[in-house]
């Protein structure tokens, strides 16, 4: 991993841990038990002790961040570099952490927070960002199961054009799904549930299709 990538990883990790500072500054105003999960109807359905939220959530998100970015950098070093996609990936978890951490604390302090709005907005934005850059990711069919950075399959890839098509279609699905999710915010709660289900189903459908596209004869 290059020095620049180490620097990005260090900065983004520091951003995640820095959220603790806000949590500590609000510590005395928070209840002993805090809500950490809500249903699509904004009703709480999961709780955690205050200390677990303030200190535990940033640490958990840091671990997820290190795994996500680490696997992306590893894929890049074993294939072809995709700088723009890597930068997007590196900043997703820090941004999600900041938004959801602050929202969780504000809710615990009794402020009116539309959890559905923030959750769907974040997920939709991530889908749009990731989907927008997926078609630009370089691919290679040099060895079994490898189609490029961050995208692996358990079969022999024989059609390079098929891998490009897979990335392009998956990108379109994610962008369209993100827009659909954001649009659902203007409709009743059930619309967001249906939209999320449709996006997940579409992504699942792409996977068997990718087998056809990446293995068929030129």
C-alpha positions as CSV (number, residue, x, y, z in Angstrom):
1,X,0.0,0.0,0.0
2,X,1.4,3.4,-1.0
3,X,2.1,6.2,1.5
4,X,-0.8,8.2,0.1
5,X,-3.2,5.3,0.8
6,X,-1.8,5.0,4.3
7,X,-2.4,8.7,4.8
8,X,-6.0,8.5,3.6
9,X,-6.6,5.5,5.8
10,X,-5.1,7.3,8.8
11,X,-7.2,10.5,8.2
12,X,-10.5,8.7,7.7
13,X,-9.9,6.5,10.7
14,X,-9.1,9.6,12.8
15,X,-12.4,11.1,11.6
16,X,-14.3,8.1,12.9
17,X,-12.6,8.2,16.3
18,X,-13.1,11.9,16.5
19,X,-16.8,11.5,16.8
20,X,-16.2,10.2,20.4
21,X,-15.3,13.8,21.2
22,X,-18.8,14.9,20.5
23,X,-20.2,12.0,22.4
24,X,-18.1,12.7,25.5
25,X,-19.1,16.4,25.4
26,X,-22.7,15.4,25.5
27,X,-22.3,12.5,28.0
28,X,-23.9,14.0,31.0
29,X,-27.0,15.0,29.1
30,X,-27.7,11.5,27.8
31,X,-29.9,8.8,29.4
32,X,-28.3,5.6,30.9
33,X,-29.7,3.5,28.0
34,X,-29.9,4.9,24.5
35,X,-31.8,3.8,21.4
36,X,-29.5,2.5,18.6
37,X,-32.0,1.0,16.2
38,X,-35.4,2.0,14.8
39,X,-37.9,0.5,12.5
40,X,-39.0,2.2,9.3
41,X,-41.9,3.7,11.2
42,X,-39.3,5.6,13.4
43,X,-40.2,3.4,16.4
44,X,-37.3,2.3,18.6
45,X,-36.5,-1.4,18.7
46,X,-33.0,-1.6,19.9
47,X,-31.1,-0.2,22.9
48,X,-27.6,-0.1,24.3
49,X,-26.0,1.3,27.5
50,X,-24.7,4.9,27.1
51,X,-21.1,4.0,27.4
52,X,-21.5,1.4,24.7
53,X,-22.9,3.9,22.3
54,X,-20.5,6.7,23.0
55,X,-17.3,4.6,22.9
56,X,-18.4,1.3,21.3
57,X,-20.1,2.5,18.1
58,X,-17.1,4.5,16.8
59,X,-14.8,1.5,17.5
60,X,-17.1,-0.9,15.7
61,X,-17.4,1.4,12.8
62,X,-13.6,1.8,12.8
63,X,-13.2,-2.0,12.5
64,X,-15.7,-2.1,9.6
65,X,-13.9,0.8,8.0
66,X,-10.5,-0.9,8.2
67,X,-11.9,-4.2,6.8
68,X,-13.7,-2.4,3.9
69,X,-10.9,-0.1,2.9
70,X,-8.2,-2.8,3.5
71,X,-10.0,-5.2,1.2
72,X,-10.4,-2.5,-1.4
73,X,-6.7,-1.6,-1.3
74,X,-5.8,-5.3,-1.3
75,X,-7.9,-5.8,-4.4
76,X,-6.3,-2.8,-6.0
77,X,-2.8,-4.1,-5.4
78,X,-3.7,-7.5,-7.0
79,X,-5.5,-6.0,-10.0
80,X,-5.6,-2.6,-11.4
81,X,-5.9,0.6,-9.4
82,X,-9.2,2.6,-9.4
83,X,-8.3,5.8,-7.5
84,X,-11.7,7.4,-7.7
85,X,-13.5,4.3,-6.5
86,X,-11.0,3.9,-3.7
87,X,-11.5,7.5,-2.5
88,X,-15.2,7.1,-2.4
89,X,-14.9,3.8,-0.5
90,X,-12.5,5.3,2.0
91,X,-14.9,8.1,3.0
92,X,-18.2,6.2,3.1
93,X,-17.9,4.8,6.6
94,X,-16.6,8.0,8.2
95,X,-19.5,10.0,6.7
96,X,-22.1,7.4,7.7
97,X,-20.6,7.3,11.2
98,X,-20.8,11.1,11.7
99,X,-24.4,11.3,10.5
100,X,-25.8,8.3,12.4
101,X,-23.7,9.1,15.6
102,X,-25.0,12.6,15.8
103,X,-28.5,11.6,15.0
104,X,-28.4,8.9,17.7
105,X,-27.2,11.4,20.3
106,X,-29.7,14.1,19.3
107,X,-32.6,11.6,19.5
108,X,-31.4,10.5,23.0
109,X,-31.5,14.2,24.1
110,X,-35.2,14.4,23.2
111,X,-34.8,16.3,20.0
112,X,-37.2,15.6,17.1
113,X,-35.3,13.5,14.6
114,X,-36.7,11.8,11.5
115,X,-34.7,8.6,11.6
116,X,-36.3,7.3,8.4
117,X,-35.2,10.4,6.6
118,X,-31.6,10.2,7.7
119,X,-31.3,6.5,7.2
120,X,-32.8,6.3,3.7
121,X,-30.9,9.5,2.7
122,X,-27.6,8.0,3.7
123,X,-28.2,4.6,2.1
124,X,-29.5,6.2,-1.1
125,X,-26.5,8.5,-1.4
126,X,-24.1,5.6,-0.8
127,X,-25.8,3.6,-3.6
128,X,-25.7,6.5,-6.0
129,X,-22.0,7.3,-5.3
130,X,-20.9,3.6,-5.5
131,X,-23.0,2.9,-8.5
132,X,-21.7,6.0,-10.3
133,X,-18.1,4.9,-10.0
134,X,-18.5,1.1,-10.5
135,X,-18.5,1.3,-14.3
136,X,-15.2,3.1,-14.2
137,X,-13.5,0.4,-12.2
138,X,-10.8,-1.4,-14.3
139,X,-11.3,-5.2,-14.6
140,X,-9.1,-8.1,-15.5
141,X,-9.8,-11.8,-16.2
142,X,-6.3,-12.9,-15.4
143,X,-7.2,-15.6,-13.0
144,X,-10.1,-17.6,-11.7
145,X,-12.8,-15.6,-9.8
146,X,-11.2,-12.2,-10.4
147,X,-13.1,-9.5,-12.2
148,X,-11.4,-6.5,-10.8
149,X,-11.2,-4.4,-7.7
150,X,-13.7,-5.4,-5.1
151,X,-15.7,-7.8,-7.3
152,X,-14.9,-11.5,-7.1
153,X,-16.8,-14.5,-8.3
154,X,-16.3,-18.2,-7.6
155,X,-16.0,-19.3,-11.3
156,X,-13.6,-19.0,-14.1
157,X,-13.9,-15.7,-15.8
158,X,-13.4,-16.1,-19.6
159,X,-15.1,-13.0,-21.1
160,X,-13.6,-9.7,-20.3
161,X,-16.5,-7.8,-22.0
162,X,-18.8,-9.7,-19.7
163,X,-17.0,-8.4,-16.6
164,X,-17.3,-4.8,-17.9
165,X,-21.0,-5.4,-18.6
166,X,-21.5,-6.7,-15.1
167,X,-19.9,-3.7,-13.5
168,X,-21.9,-1.3,-15.7
169,X,-25.2,-3.0,-15.0
170,X,-24.5,-3.2,-11.3
171,X,-23.6,0.4,-11.3
172,X,-26.9,1.4,-13.1
173,X,-28.9,-0.7,-10.7
174,X,-27.3,0.9,-7.7
175,X,-27.7,4.5,-9.0
176,X,-31.4,3.8,-10.0
177,X,-31.9,2.1,-6.6
178,X,-30.5,5.1,-4.8
179,X,-32.7,7.5,-6.6
180,X,-35.7,5.3,-5.9
181,X,-34.9,5.3,-2.2
182,X,-34.6,9.0,-2.1
183,X,-37.9,9.4,-4.0
184,X,-39.6,7.1,-1.5
185,X,-39.0,9.7,1.2
186,X,-41.8,11.8,-0.3
187,X,-44.3,8.8,0.1
188,X,-45.6,6.8,3.0
189,X,-43.2,4.6,5.0
190,X,-44.1,1.5,3.2
191,X,-42.7,3.0,0.0
192,X,-39.2,3.0,1.5
193,X,-39.6,-0.6,2.5
194,X,-40.7,-1.6,-0.9
195,X,-37.9,0.5,-2.6
196,X,-35.2,-1.1,-0.4
197,X,-36.6,-4.6,-1.2
198,X,-36.6,-3.9,-4.9
199,X,-33.0,-2.6,-4.8
200,X,-31.7,-5.7,-2.9
201,X,-33.7,-8.0,-5.3
202,X,-32.2,-6.3,-8.3
203,X,-28.7,-6.6,-7.0
204,X,-29.3,-10.3,-6.3
205,X,-30.6,-10.9,-9.8
206,X,-27.5,-9.4,-11.3
207,X,-25.3,-12.0,-9.7
208,X,-26.5,-15.1,-11.7
209,X,-26.6,-12.9,-14.8
210,X,-23.0,-12.1,-14.2
211,X,-22.1,-15.8,-14.5
212,X,-23.7,-15.8,-18.0
213,X,-21.9,-12.6,-19.1
214,X,-18.5,-13.5,-17.7
215,X,-18.4,-17.2,-18.9
216,X,-20.0,-17.2,-22.3
217,X,-17.9,-17.5,-25.4
218,X,-16.6,-14.3,-27.1
